[in-house]
Amino acid sequence: MPYIKIKLSNNGKKAFQTLKDALKISMNEAQKLIDKKRLFCDGKLVEKKNEILKGCVELIVYKNEPKGVEIVFENQDFAILEKESGVLSHPNGRHCQYSLCDEIWHLWGKNACVAHRLDKETSGLILIAKNKNSQSSLKKMFENKEIQKEYLALVFGQTQDEFRVNEAINLNNDYENFKMRMQICKEGKEAITEFKKLDFWKEFNASLLLCKPLTGRQHQIRLHLFHMKHKILGEYLYGLEKQEIESILDHMLSKEERVKLTGASRLLLHSQRLKFRFKNENFDISSKKDIKQEFLQSLKIAHKNFKN
């Protein structure tokens, strides 16, 4: 289990002081752990930083369980990893069994973190800040649109050779339990994506697209392509019924059933390229995966399932 309880030494100190002394952290970091409901005394949750702790003090921590990850590029400030589809960028709760942070913290310590996020089923390049200074700089660069991102997507149907989608996006708060699902609406935040067709497989009626998001909204590429009636193969949040979405999220379907329902056993979207300038040096990093061949193999499997 990634989340475990560890015992801390206790000399009757205030909660924040116990954490500061045991973990060698700041007051602010100690407060964050208390706010996250991680600290317990004699099995009871500690909610106040000035509470005097008398008894057995325990802290819930994330235990790294690395499985191995491909490092595409690394220097003293940041690294670029090749994330596999199905891996969370960051732990999403106490029941999370594994995330990319298992690898990041194992390699570079708890001060390292993802500088941006990829959806769980999106594969490809992800930028990692190795320290707090680079984290602040890289996140500002993303906010200021100074980091160019390119993705590859395999979609249903034959698209135009080139097209641009400029449709604002916002959170769809009316979609019951699926709070992550986004929607296109006039009152949303600006979202612009450029697309270029790289290949079309007539026998499968599927197009391979180069996708360039000029803004960084959640699910931007997925939603823009769904809006254009060229849904990404493997897409499940857009275009399915609530019960079907739940069956996929709860892992109730076999791979074959998922393929028949969505066209692929995973979302066929891949982070292909990152291009930016950092500390007066230009970086242009591309994925080393032969993702076109992987996508084509997924098409062949889906075609076989549909024929059966």
N, C-alpha and C positions, 0 to 999 in steps of 0.2 A: 504493500500500500504506500503510495507516495506521501500521503499525509499521515504523520505519526506524532505521538506525544512524547516529549522528552522532559525529564525532571530537571529543575533548576535549584541551585543551592538557595537556602532561605534563612536569613538572620533577622526576621521580623521587620524588614524594610518596607517602604512604600512600593507599590506595584511598579511604577516607572523606574525607580532606582534598582529594583531587583533585575529588571530587564537590561538596564544600562550596564550594570556591573557584570552580569552573566554573559551578555552578547557583545559587549564593547560597542554599543550603538548610541546614537544621540537621543535626546529627549523626544524630538519629533518622530523618530523611527519607533521608539518605545510606545508612543501614543498611538501610532498607526496600528501596531500589533494588538493593542488593547481594543481599539475601535473595530478591528477585524474579528473580534471575539476569539482570540487565539489563546488567552491566558486564563488559567484555572487555579484555584486554591482549594484543596480538599474536595475536588470534583465539582466545585461551584464556579460559574463564570465570573471573572473579575471585570467589572465595567468602569471602575474609577481609577484614574492614575495615581491618586493619593491614598488609595486604600492600603492599610497595613496588612501585610500577608503573614498569617500565622498558620502554619500547617504545610502540607505537601503541595509545592508549586509545580505546575506542569504547563508546558507551552506546546501548541500544535505547530509543527514545522513541516515543510515540504522536503521529503527525502528523495534525492536524485536517484533515478534508476535508468541510466543511459543505455541505449541500444546501439548507438553508433549513428553518425550522420556525416554526409559528405561536405567538406569545407571547400568551397569553390575559390574563395579568395580570403586573405587575412593580412592585416597589418596591426600596428600597435593600438589603433583607435577603433577599428571595426572589423567585422568579418561578414562574409556572405555565404549562407548555407543553402543547400539544395533540400527543400522540404518535400517530404513525400505526401501524397494525397492520403487523407484520413488522419493526419496528425494535427492536433490543436497547436496554434501558435503560443498559447499561454494557458495555464490551468484555468478551468471554468467552474471550479467548485471543489468541495471537500471529497467528492466521489470521483474526481478525475484520476485515472490510472496512469496516464502518460501524456506529456506534452513536449514541445520543442524545448521548453525550459529545462527539462531533465538533461538535455545535451548542453545547453548554453551554460547553466550553472556548474555543471561538471567540468566543462572546459575552461571557463573564465571567471567563475565565482558569481556571487549574488548581485554584484554591481552591474553585471552585464544583463542586457535585455533586448527584446525585439524593438527595432526603431519604427516598425509599421507591422501590420498584421495581414495575413492571408487567411481566407476562409478555410475551414477544416479540410474540405475536399479539393481545394485548389493546391496544386503542386508548384514546385519551382523555387526561384531565387527569393530569399528573404534576408533583409539587412539587419545585422546585429550590432548594437552599440556595446563596446567592451568596457566602458566606464561612464560615469555620470556626465562628464564634460562632453564626450562625443554623443551621448544620448540627447543632451539638450540641443546640441548643434544640428544633429541629423533630423530630429523632430521638427525643428524650426524650418529646415530645408524642405521637408515634406509639406509643411503648412504653406510655405512660400512658393510651392510648385517648382522647386529647384532640382528635383530629382525626377528624371524621366523614366517611366515604366512602360514596358511592352509585354503583352501577353499573347499567347496562342490559344485559340478556341476552336473547337470543332462543333459546327452547328447544323441543324436540320435545314435542308433546302439549298437552292442556289442563290447566292446573294449578288448584289451589285459588285462591280469590281472595286469600287471605293465608295464609302458613304460616311456621313457624320451625323451623330445623334446629339442634339442639344435639348435635353429634357430634364427639368428640375426633379429632384428626388427628396423624399422625406420619409420618416418612420410611419408605418401604418399602424396606428394605435388601436384600430378597430378590429384587428385580425385575431381576436381572442387570445390564445396562448402564444402565438407566434410573433412576439414583439420584435424579433430581428428582421421580419419581413418588411421590405421597403416598398414604396409606391411612388409613381410619377404623379406630381401635382404642381400646379402653378405656384403655390405658396411654399414649395420646397426650396432646397439649396441648389445652386447652379451645378449642373453635371453635364460634362461634354466628353464624348468619346469618338475617336476616329477609327475607322475600320478599313482594312484592305484585304481583298480576297487573294490568298496565296495559291490555293488549289481547289479543285472541285472533282469529287468522285461521283460520276453519273450513276454508276451501278448501285451506290448507296444513298444517293440524293443528299450528299453532305458536303459542306464547304469548310475549308480550313482558313481561319481568319487571323490576321495580325491586328491586335487591338491596342490602341494607345489612349489610355484615360488621361485627359488634360486636367481633370479634377480628381479628388480622391474620396468619393462617397462610398459608403458601404453598399456592396452588391451592385455597384455601378454598371460594370460590364454585363453581368447576368441580367439585370433588369432592362438595360437598353436593348440587348439582343432579343429578349422576350417581347419587348414593346414592338420591335421591328418584325416580329413573327418568324424569327430565326433562333429559336431556343437552343441553348447549349445542350448537347447530348449529356445525359446524366443529371440534368437540372431537375430538382424536386420541390424547391420552395415556390416556384412560379409555374402556374399552369395545372397543378394537380389539386384534387379535392383534399380537404382537411384530414380525412381518415387515411388517405394514401400517404400524405406527408408524415403523419404520425407513425405509420407502419415502417417508413424508411428511417426516421429519427430514432425509433425504438429498436431498430435492427430486427424487425419481424419478418423481413423478406429475404429469400435466398438471393444469391447473385443473379441467377437466371430470371427470377421474378422482377428484380430491380431493372435488369436490362430490358425486359419486355415492357415495363412501365415507363422508363425514362430514356431508353436508347443506349445506356451504358451502365456499368456497375459503379462508376464514380463520375463526378463532375469533370468533364473534359476541358478544363481551363488550366493553363500553365503560365506561371510567371517566368518569362523568357529572358528579359534583359533589364538591367539597371544602369543608368548613365547619369553621372553627376560630377561636380567639381568640389573637392574637399581639401582645405588647407593648401590652396593654390596648385593642386594636382588634379588632373582629369582622370576619371575612372569610367570605363565602359566594359561591363561584365555581362557575359551571356551564359545561359544555362548550357551545361555539357550533355544534357540528356537528349537522346534522339526521340524527342516527344512526337514528332510527326509519325514515326514508325509505330510508336506505342498507341497513338490515336487510331491509326489505320488498323492495327490489330484489334482494337476495341470495336471498330466498325464491322470487321469480319465476324467477330463473335456475336455482335448484335444481329447481324444479317442471318447468321446461322440459327439464332434463337427465334427470330421472326418466321423463318421458313418452317421451323418445327412447330 
